[in-house]
Amino acid sequence: MGKRLAPNHLPNKKIFTNTLYLCAMKKVVILFACLLSACVNPPEPPSGTLSKDKMVKILTEIHLAEAAAQQAGFLEADSTQVYYKYLEKKIFRKYKTDSTHYHDSYSFYTDHPKLLQEIYTIVVDTLAARQTKESQTHDSTTNKPVTPVVDPKKLRLLQKK
C-alpha cells in the first residue's frame, strides 16, 4: 500500500488558511471594483457624437419611418426596404448628419446602457404621446389611422435616387 505521511510532512495549516483568505479577499476586491464602476457616472461622449437630444429626435423619426414603411402596403420586401432607406436618408438630411455618423453615435450609446436607456425612455414617451394625439384624431367610424399610400411611379423615382 501507499506510504503514510508523518504529521511533520503534512502541509502547514497556517499556509492553507492564508491561501484561502487571500482567495476570498481577491473575490471581495473584484466585487467591490465592479460595484464601484457601476456607480461611476457614464463618460462624456467623444467629440463628434450626436447629442442625446439629437439622438432622441432621430430615433423617434426612424421608428416612425420603420412603421410607415411596414404599413405602406408593398407586396415585395425589397420595395419596403427601398422606401425605408429613402425615409431614413430624409431624416439624416433633416438633422444634418449621415448614416456613418449616426451609427457611430449609436454604437457609443449602446456601449453605455445607462445613456441608451435615458434616450429610449424619452423616445418611448414621445412615441406614446404622438400615438395618444393621433388616437384623438382618428376617424370615429373606422377607428384606424390613415396610412399613406405610395404611388408605384413614386417608388420607381425613389429607387433611382
Buried (B, 14 or more C-beta within 10 A) or exposed (E): EEEEEEEEEEEEEEEEEEEEEEEEEEEEEEEEEEEEEEEEEEEEBEEEBBEBEBBBBBBBBBBBBBEBBEEBEBEEEEBBEBBBBBBBBEBBEEBEBEEEBBEBBBEBBEEEEEBBEBBBEBBEEBBEEEEEEEEEEEEEEEEEEEEEEBEEEEBEEBEEE
